[in-house]
Amino acid sequence: MTPLRRRMTEDMQVLNLAPQTQHSYLYEVSRFARHFGKSPDLLGPAEIRTYCLYLIQDRHLSAGSITVALAAIRFLYKMTLKREWNEDAIPTHRTPSKLPVVLSQQEVGQFLGAVPNLKHRTILTTCYAAGLRVSEAVHLKPTAIDSQRMVIRVEQGKGGKDRYVMLSPRLLELLRDYWHQTHPKLWLFPGPQPDQPTSRLTVEWACREARERSGLTKPVTPHLLRHAFAVHLLESGTDLRTIQLLLGHSSLRTTVLYLRIATIKVCATASPLDALSSLPTVPLDLAPA
């Protein structure tokens, strides 16, 4: 490990960045350095701008991938190298605002019914039933399930925060069936090595397989199950503040996104046209324009 890589790693640890974020940042900075064949501390704004254009024009990466790459490079220069970051010379890549696809409750049931593996079905059901990120679901321990209080304790979620989420009676029934068949010890969902949890990639692979079996045309990912959890709660009348706490969002502004995709809320709003006492009576011209 080079001194610069070690120093950047230590800076991320001091700021308590999530392990996945640390891994992504180191990977992106390493890819940036390999592109020019030089250490990043020998590169500057001109090379960063050139690299950004390379990612857009040659690699054709998505806006989200480019944003992560620039965030990693920005962290290196601002936090580790203590250099000024000129936003005018190196503008932040703008990510298009797109609404996620949301599954209906019937589609969620159809999807979960197509997961043949008990462990995978239990993990994916937990993502939907409790609104967990897949990384939170796979890092659950058996002691996190509190059937007396009917809650699940999520330890060290995004941002290093603990929180409680509801424990659905139907999920508890599934968890008990799973526990009686597997008897997990350290991790509720252990991987091939018992001292390690199941990986996110394994769950995502199982999700893709189940989506093909289910016959659904909509995309399905573990994170879309979390979106479905939030939207279905909102459509059933749960207030935004409660949904914010359940999802573990730091800001209510993040949770407000779900107002834009809760179709029942949108469709239940009457158009002002319906309030008109009468419609214009001028004869319509039906001739083609």
Secondary structure, DSSP 8 states (H G I E B T S, - for coil): --HHHHHHHHHHHHTT--HHHHHHHHHHHHHHHHHHTS-GGG--HHHHHHHHHHHHHTS---HHHHHHHHHHHHHIIIIIS-----TTTS--------------HHHHHHHHTT--SHHHHHHHHHHHHH---HHHHHT--GGGEETTTTEEEE-S-TTS--EEEE--HHHHHHHHHHHHHH---SSSSB-SSTTSB--HHHHHHHHHHHHHHHT--S---HHHHHHHHHHHHHHTT--HHHHHHHHT-SSHHHHGGGGGT-HHHHHTS--GGGG-S----S----S--
